[in-house]
């Protein structure tokens, strides 16, 4: 054998092709960039196949190579054509591992990997609905890798329940944040003041931030209704709601939100500031960060990144939040890093907001500091990338063994 040691530790460069629908903003897309960076830093070759998007420059900056193909196509004919394209990429680029991060390109990626006899890995990034047998069959590809990576313990349990995936083909690698970027010390008082001024906040207003694309299940409307319940409450200090994220073509929902702001009498207290590529700066300028999703997320990067910036969080009781957020009753009140509230419940969210906003600055700051300590233990980029590259190396070692002794 050449190239791989007895523990699976890689001694020769490998070429990994990650497959994504669209290299735009999002958790799966950001993870693509982080893994590409780690591969290049380790002396390997990092390819990403998909449609161009906002993160193409970031991929180039870390030394990754972009391979254009129509990763968003879902028709059987287009997926078959995509499989041929990916097969060509594997052959031309000498790919050792294909790593699929979404369903439609996942089917094409699996077909291409099987044709070329290379390792196939999947990451189960989403909590896909399974309301019909067609959906169940479509989703199954994400549990068909030689290794299936779940991005939280919650997601791993879902995979076990749905597909009975053998434990030897399933592992948990939590998504992450980058401590070099999400560092509260990077931002001065003047930086924070400038961001808040750009949002349109008045002096003395508390900033309640919800970050996420403008789509109904992200819960912007739930937060607006909760804010309306607090309007005029004497015990609640002045605050403003800041919605960070663009509509990605969903003009209808954005207009609904504008209408709801007017209907609830929140004019002047809600600021829709659009997309931001500087989320650490966004969270640095927040007093509270809310994730009001009405559907479970596989991981929930916002809660982790906000805590990394030492900001208290209020999150819906869905998905893996009991892993990522320390809250009562899971921990004592003196150990919490935020609040967990029932989903789609404006009154419960309003109560948590009122409790948080009424706390003295020192107490609110202490909650944020506890959150930063918590996420630094389990959710750093270095931990995630090292675990992923270890999976790649082990799979390559196993493939080398099976080839040698077959």
N, C-alpha and C positions, 0 to 999 in steps of 0.2 A: 504494500500500500504506500502511496505517496500523497502527501498533502494534509493528512488528518491524523492526529495523535490518538492514543488509546483512550483518552477521556472525552473525545469528541472535540477537543480544542483544535481550531483550524490553524494550519500552518501555510496554506496557499490561498491566494485571493479567490473570492467567489463573486459571481455576478447575480444580483437579485433584481428582478423586475416586479415592482409593485404596480398593481392595476387598479385604477380609480375611475369613476365616471367622468369627473370634471375637477381639474386642479384649482378649485375655487375655495372660498373660506368655509371652514367647518372642521369638526374634530377629527374625522378620518383623514381629511386632506392635510391638516397640520401634522398629524402623526406620520404621514407619508414623508413630509419634509424632515422630521426629526430622525426617522430611521435612515433616510438617505444620507443625512449628515453623519450619523454614527457609522454607517457602512464606509463612507469615503474616508473618515478619520481612521478607520481600522485597516485601510489599505485595500478595500474592496471596491467593486463597481456598483453604482446605484442607478437603476433605470426606473422611470415612472411613465406608464402608458395611460393616456386618457385624453380628454379635451383640454385645451388651454384655458387658464383662468388666472385669478389674481395672484396665485402662489407660484406661477412659473418663474418669476424673477428670484423668489426665495429658493427654489430648487436649484437654479443655476448658481446662486451665491454659495451654496454648500457643496458644489461640485457634482450634483446629480445631473443625469441626462434625461431629457424629455423625449418621449416617443408619441407623436400624435396619432390618435385613433378615436373613432366615435364611441366613446365609452358610455354614453347615455342611451344608445340605441337599445330598444327592447323587443323589436319584432324578431321572430324566428329567423327570417332571411338575413337581417342585419347582424344578428348574433352569430350566425354561421359565417358570414363574411368577416366579422371581427375575429373569430377563432382562427381563420386563415391568416389574417394580418398578424395576430399574436404569435402564431406558429412561425411565421417568417422572422419576426423579431427574435424569438428564442434561438432560431438557427443562425441568424446573422450576427447576433451579439454574444453568442456563447453563454446563454442564460443557464444558471444552475437551479435557481429557485424562482417560482412564480408565486407572488403573494397577492391574493385578491382581497379587496376591501369593500366590495359591493356586489349585489346580486346579478344584475344584467351582465356587466363585464365579467362577473365571476363564472358564469356558465361558459363564456367564450374562453376565459383563462384556463378553466379546468380542462376543456377539450384540447386546447393547445398544449398544456403541460402533459397530458396523457399521450398525445401524439408523439411528442418529442422525448418522453420518458424522463422528465425532470420532476423535481420535488414541487408539490403543490401545497401552499399554506393559505388559510383563510383567517381573517379577523372578523368576528361577529360584532359589528359596530352599532347595530340598531336593534330596537325591540319591534321587529317586523310583525304586522298584523297577520293573523292566520284565520280569516273568517270564511274561507272556502278551501276546497281541496286543491284548487288551482294555485292559490297563494301558498299553501303548505308545500306543494311540490316545487314552486318557484323559489321559496326561501331555503329549501333543503341544501342547495349548493353551498351555502355558507357554513354548513356543518359537515362538509364532505372532504375537507383537506386532509393531507397526511398528518397535519397538526392543525387543530382549530383553536385559535386564540380568543378567549373571552376577555373583554375589557373591564370586567368587574366580577365579583363573586355572584351578584344578582344575575348577570348575563349567563354565567356558567351554569347556574341552577336552571335557568330557562332552557338552555341547550340540552341539558340532561333530561329534562322533563319532556321536551318536544321530540328529540331525536335518539335518545338513549345512546349518545355518543360514548364509546369506551373511554375510560379515564386515561388510558395511555395515549389517546389522540386529542386530549383536551387539557388546556392549561389556562390559568388566569394571569394576565399581564395588565395591570391597571394602567389606564391612560394617565397623563402626567401634566406637569407644568415645568417651565424652564426657570430655575432659581436665579439665573443671571438676568432674566428679563423681569420676572415677577419678584422684585425686590423693593420694598417700600423705601429703602434708603436712596434709591435712584432719583426720587422726586422731591424737590424743595417746596417750601410753602408757596413760593412764587409760582412754581409750575402748576400746583394744584389750584391756586387762585385763578390762573390764566385759563385752565380747562373749565372751571366752573363759570367763569365769566363768558367763555365762548358758548357754553350751553344756554346762557341767559338767566342764570340763577341770581337772585338778589342776595345781598349780604345778610348773613344770619339764617338763611334757609338751609335745612338739612337736605342732602341729596339722596333720594331713594332710586337706585339704578337697577333697571332690568335690561340685561344684554341678551340679544337673540334676534334672529331674523323675524320680520313681521309676518307671522303666520299664527292662526288662531290658537293652536295647541301650545304655543309658548306662553300663553296666559297674560298677555298685555291687558286684555279687557278685564280679567279678574283683578289685576293690580289697580286699574283705574277705579273699579267699583269699590274696592277696599279703601282707596284714598278718599273717595267721596264720603264714605262713612266717617272718616276722621275730620272732615272739614268742619271748622268751627269749634272743635273740642278744646276746651280751655287747657287741659293737661297736656296737649300735644303741641310741641313747638312748631313754628313755621317750617314747611317742607315743600319740596318739589319732586315730581316724578320725572325721571330721565329715561327715555326709551332709546337704547342704542341698538342699531341694526337697520338694514334696508329691507324693502319689500320684495326684492328679487322678482319684480314684475307683477306682484300681487297688489295692484292699485286699489282693487275693491276693498281689501281688508284694511289697508292704510286709511282709506276714506271712511270706513266704518269707525275706526278709532277716532278720527277727527270729529265725527258726528257724536260719538259717545262722550268725548271730552266736553263738547258743548252741552249735551243733554244733562250731564252730571254737574255742570257749573264749575268745571275745573280749568277754564280758560286762564292762562297765565301761570298755572301750577303744573303743567305737563309740557315737556320739551321732547320732541322727536328729532334726534340729532343725526340720524342716518348711520351708515356703516363706519366703523373705526377699525383700523389695523393696529391700533395701539391700545390693546386692552389693559395692559398694566397701568397705563396712564389714566384710563377710564376708571378703573377700580380705585386707584390712588385718590381720585377726586370724589369718590362716593363716601357717604356716611354709613349706608346700609346697601347690601346687594340682595336682590330678590330673584329667585327662580320660581315662577308661578306656573310651571308646565302642568297641563291637564292630562298628559299621557306620559308614561314612564320613558325615561331615557336610559340607554345602556350604561352610561357613565355619568354624564353631567359635569362637563369640564368647567362651566362657569363657577359652580360652587367651590371647586378646588382652587381655581385661579384667584378668586376673590379672597379666599382664606389665606392664600399665599401672600396676598397684599395686606394681610392683617385687617381685613374688613369683616364684620359680622354678617352672617347670611341668614336669610329666611327662605326655606325651600319647601316645595310640595312633597308630601309623603308618598313618593312613587319611586320605583327603580331602586338604585343602590344608595340612596341618601343616608341610610343608617350606617353605611360604610364610610362615606365621605364627610359627613357632618356629625359632630358630637352635640347631642341635644338631649334634654329631659324627655322621657324617663330613662333613656339609655345610660346617661351619666348624671351625676349630681349637678344641681344648678350652678355650683361654683366651678364646674369643669366644662361647661358647655362652650361651643364655638358658634352657636346659632340656634335657630328655631326651626322645627319641622311642623308643618301645618297640613290639615286635610286638603287635598287638591280641589280646585274649582269651588272654593268656599271663601267668598270675599269677606264675610264676617270674621272667620277664624284668622285670615290674613291681616285684617284690620286690627284685631286684638294683639297679634304679635308685633305689628308695626308700632302700635301705641305703647306697648311695653318697652320696646327697644328705644323708641324716640324719647321716652320719658327718663331713661337712665342717665345718670351723670356721665360726663365725657370720659372720666377715668374708668368707670365700670364698662362702658361700651368698648373702650380701647382694650381693656383686659380680655374681653371676649374675643376680639380680633387677634390679639397676640396668641391666645390659646389655639385658635384656628391655624395660624401660621405654623406653630410648633407641630400640630397634628399632621398637616399635609406634608411637611418636610420629612416626616418619618416614613411615608409610604408612597408618595406620588411624584417624586422628582423625575426629570427627564433622564438622568443618568441611570436610575433604577430600571425604567421602562426600556430604554434602548439596550442596556446590557442583557436584560432578560430575553429580548427579542433576538438579538444576535446569537445568544446562547442556544435558542431554539433552532435557528438556522444551522448552526455548527453541528448540533446533535443530529439533525435530520440528514445533513450531508455525510456525517460519519456513518450513520446507519445505512445510507444508500451505498456508500463505498464498501461497507462490509458485505451487503447483499450481492453487490456486483462481483466482488472478489471471490466469494465462496459459492456463487451459483453455478 
